[in-house]
Amino acid sequence: MRLSRLTLAAALLYVWFVAFGSHVIKTGFRRLVDRVDRRDLSIFGIGCRMIERRLTNERAFSISFVLSG
């Protein structure tokens, strides 16, 4: 049971990082965490670095999981 919960938590965290990375790209803040001359990071990496940047600078962050149709 613990392994199932841990797996679920890891999967949800991955999805959240990807969703946050996608949000960062869509809002135009990719330049803050990724190189401008070449694109090295995945969407997951962009989300992870932006969260790290926000935590370092003591800024709030959130994203909602709302399906848009």
C-alpha atoms as one frame of an Amber mdcrd trajectory, in Angstrom:
protein
   0.000   0.000   0.000   2.835   2.443   0.803   4.518   1.764  -2.535   1.253
   2.467  -4.348   0.886   5.796  -2.571   4.493   6.713  -3.258   4.093   5.835
  -6.939   0.922   7.903  -7.161   2.604  10.863  -5.436   5.599  10.672  -7.795
   3.321  10.486 -10.851   1.259  13.468  -9.704   4.395  15.470  -8.967   5.732
  14.717 -12.456   2.451  15.787 -14.063   2.443  18.959 -11.957   6.016  19.841
 -12.999   5.122  19.335 -16.662   1.956  21.428 -16.292   3.892  24.195 -14.534
   6.622  24.073 -17.205   3.980  24.380 -19.907   2.479  27.350 -18.070   5.915
  29.008 -17.859   6.420  28.616 -21.617   2.930  29.897 -22.451   3.327  32.991
 -20.287   6.711  33.870 -21.791   8.946  33.336 -18.762  11.010  30.532 -20.300
  13.909  32.932 -20.804  14.339  33.133 -17.016  15.304  29.458 -16.686  16.428
  28.262 -20.137  19.124  29.473 -22.497  18.027  31.839 -25.235  20.563  30.772
 -27.862  19.642  27.061 -27.623  16.946  25.067 -25.916  18.432  22.486 -23.535
  15.624  21.814 -21.061  12.531  19.666 -21.356   9.154  20.954 -20.215   9.683
  19.016 -16.979  13.105  20.667 -16.507  11.683  24.112 -17.146   8.962  23.560
 -14.548  11.468  22.205 -12.042  13.895  25.093 -12.495  11.163  27.716 -12.307
   9.872  26.235  -9.047  13.431  26.213  -7.716  13.829  29.853  -8.792  10.561
  30.828  -7.122  11.504  29.082  -3.871  14.969  30.668  -3.872  13.475  34.132
  -4.362  10.672  33.430  -1.859   7.953  33.972  -4.474   4.615  32.203  -4.547
   3.604  29.813  -7.304   0.491  27.853  -8.122  -1.215  26.167 -11.016  -4.676
  24.684 -11.158  -5.567  21.411 -12.804  -8.602  22.604 -14.716  -9.500  21.026
 -18.036 -10.238  23.559 -20.720 -12.286  22.544 -23.668
